[in-house]
Amino acid sequence: MFDREGVPTTDWGIVLGSGLGGCGLGWELVHSRCFEESGLIKPSVSGHAGSLEWRKPPSGGVILLARGRLHAYEGYSKAQICQMVGFFAKNSIRNCLLTCAAGGVSPDLIPGTAIAIENCIPIRSANCWKELAKGADSIGYQMPGSKPCPVALQRLLSFKTMDGHYLKSGKHIQMTGPNYETRAEVRMMKMLGISTVGMSVGVELEAAKELGLSAAGLAVVSNHAAEIGMAPITHTDVLKNLQKATLALESLMDHLVLETRSFQTDQ
């Protein structure tokens, strides 16, 4: 079913981050467009195709898969970085999942592990680190950050992985990029109880909340963070490692569609 602008009626809008663009390619294609056809800016980073695909997962319904996003390090404003969240709101897609590739700050997070984001701290400047450092040892200090919709997070946490376990949740930190985090930064992240580090999601969660969307974030570990792993981190390795997570992420997206009716009732 299509609306007046020719956009299919959609259960979920999902932004696929670096290395996750292969998800859902085997599902029935309902409709597709490139970003430019919808008035969106095409990403310039490898692994971000810049295409919109409406596909039917095995459970039925329709999911909009946005293959790619913009980043601050490409020189874009917050409004431009959050263009897909704005597109979801404009087209009445109230449920959205924001995925990203991430470095595992916790040593036990191996590549391919998916972490539901319970709080995302956006690092916007060097002063942010100073403020966080002041409160790192303070009793009752509440880290500022972007939080998902509680119901959206609940739906993520109700998903069981193929080995029968529920998803883990944790704190995510959004760096400005394009360089990977330094060892000193990773040591600070450990002090703050951070689970994963990446270059996106935080500002998009903020925008989604402002627009009244029910949004959640998912960090998929592509590598160990700088201090954890011994080998240098490369974008090529990130893309390769995340191919392992494709099947699990497809199962998760299918689960969210199955939950959509009860999800909407909870609202």
N, C-alpha and C positions, 0 to 999 in steps of 0.2 A: 504494500500500500504506500502511495506517495502523497506528499503534501502539495500545496499550491506551487512551490518552487521546484518541484520535481525531486525532492529529497525523500528517500524511503523512511517510513516510520521506524524508529529505532529504540531498542530496549536499553542498550548501553553504548556509550562512547568510550573508546579505549585508545590512549596514546601509547604507542610502542616505542620504547627508547632504543638506544644503540644496541645492535646485535639481536634485537627481538623482532625485527621487521619480517621474519619468515613465519610468524605465527598466523595460523588460520588460512594458509594458502591452499589447503586441500578442501576447504569448505565451499559450499555453493555461493557463487558470486551473484549478487542481486544488482549491484550498481557500482560504478567506479568513476572517479575524477582525479585529476592532478590538483595539487594545492592551488595553483594559479587560476583554475577554472572556478574555484569557489572564493576568489578574492583573497587567498592566503599567500603568505610569503614562503617560497620553497627553501628548505634548509640547504646549507652548503656543506655540511659535515658528512663524511662517509658513514654509511649505515643508516642514514635518514633519507629515505627515498622521496618523501614529499608527495605521497598519494593517499587518497581516501577510498576505502573499499567497504561497502556494505555487504556483509556475508552472513549466511545462516549456519550457526553451529549445529552439532548433532541434536541438541535438545529442541531445536526450532527457534522461532524468534529471529531477530536481526541485530547484529552488532556492527557498529561503525568502527573500523580499524583505521586509525590515523598513523600511517607509517612514517614517523619522524616528528621532530620538534625543532624549535629555535632555541639558542642558548645566549646568555649574556655575553660570553666571550666572542660571539660573532658580531657584537656591536649593536645589538637590538635593545629596545626599551622593554620595561616590564610588560606594557600593554601588548607589544609585538610577541614577546616570549610566550604570553598567555593566549595567543590567538586561537588555539584549538579549544580552550575552555570557553572563550567567547563564542566560537562557532557552535559548540554544544548548546549553550544557553539560547542562542538565536534560533536554533532549530528544535527547541523544546526537548532536548536530550538531557533529562534531569539526573541520570545516573552515570557517573564516569569513573574510570580507573586510570591512574597516571603511573606508568611504569618507567623504570630507568635502570641502566647498568650502574653497578655500584662496587666500590672496593669494600672488602670485609675488614672492619676494624677488629672485631672479635676473632681470635685465631681459629675458632672452631667453625667459622663460616666458610665453607669450601665453595669454589665456583659452581654455579647452578642453583645455589640455595636461594629461595625467595623469602623475603622478610616483609611483613605487613608494617607499614610505617605508622607508628602511633604518635609521633611528633617529629617535625622536620625543622631544623634550625638553618635559616638562610644566612650565610656569611656574605655581607655586602661590602665590607671594608676591613682594613686592619684594626680599626677601633672596635669592631665587633668582637675580635679575639680578646682585646683588653677587658671589655666589659664581662665577657664570659669567664675570663681568668679570675676576675675579682670575686665572682660568685661561686667558683668551682668548689671551694671548701666551706662555703657559708651554709649554716644550718637553715633548712627551709627555703633555700634558693630555688626559684622556679625558672627554668630556662625558657626564654621567649622562643616562640616557634609557630609553625603552621600545623594545625591539627586537622585530621580528616573528619568527615561527618561520623559521629559515633555509630550510626546504623550501618554505614558503608564499611567501617572497620569491622564491625560485628560480622557482616556477611563474608568478609575475607577470612576472618578467623574461624568461620564455620566450615571452611573447606579442608578436606583431608587429602594429603599428598598420596602418591601411589604406594608409599610404604606404610600407609595407615596412620600417619601422624598429622596433627593439625599444624597450620602455618605458625611460625614463630612471629613475634612482633618485636619492634625495637625502635630506637631513636636514629634518625637519619640526619646527616648534615649536608647542606648544599653549598659547595664551594663555587667560586666565580669561574675557575678554569682559565685558559685551556690546559695549563700545566697540572699534573697530578700533585696530590698533597705531599708535603715534605715530612720527613721523619719527626720533626719537632711538632708539627701540626697533628700528626697521628698520636703522639704522646699526650697532647692536650685533649684530643678526642676521647682517649681512654679514660682520662680523669673525669670527663663529663658523662661517661657512660654511653657513648655513641656506639651503635652497632655497625652502621654502614655510612659510606661517604660517596657522594656523586656530584654532578654539576646541574641538577635540575630537580623538579617536583615541588620544592618549597613555595616558590612564588606562585606556582599554578594552583596549589592547594589554597593559598590566600585568596586568589582571584575567584576560584570556584565557590568559596564561602561567601564572598561579597556578592556573587551572582545568584546565590540561593541554590546551588547545585549540591547533590549528594555525592561527594567525591571521596575517594580513598587513594592512597599511594602504595606502590609495591616496588621495593628495591630488589633487583636480582643480582646476586653477587657474581661478578665477572673475574675477579682477581683479589688477592690479598692486598690490603692497603700498604703504603710504602714501607713502613717499619716492620710489617709482619713478614712479607715475602722478601726473598733475597734477590730475585731476578728483577731487572728493570721492567716497568709496566709499559706496554705498547698498545695502541688502539687496535692493531691487528689481532693481538692476543685476546683483547676484550671481546671483539666480534666472534672470534673462534670459540671461546669458552661459553658464550651465551647460547650457542646453537644447542647445547645440551639441555637448556631450560625450555625449549620450544614446546615439547609435548606436555610438560607439566603446566605451562602457562595456558595452553589451549584448554586443558581440563579445567583449570581455574575459571577461565572466561565462560566456559559452558556451564559451570556451576553457578556463576552469577546470574546467567539468564534464567536458569531454573528457579532461582531465588527471587526473581524480579517481582512476581505477584505478591509474595508475602512482604518483600522489601517495601513496596509501594503502600501496602496496608499499614505497615509500621509507621509510615510518615503521618 
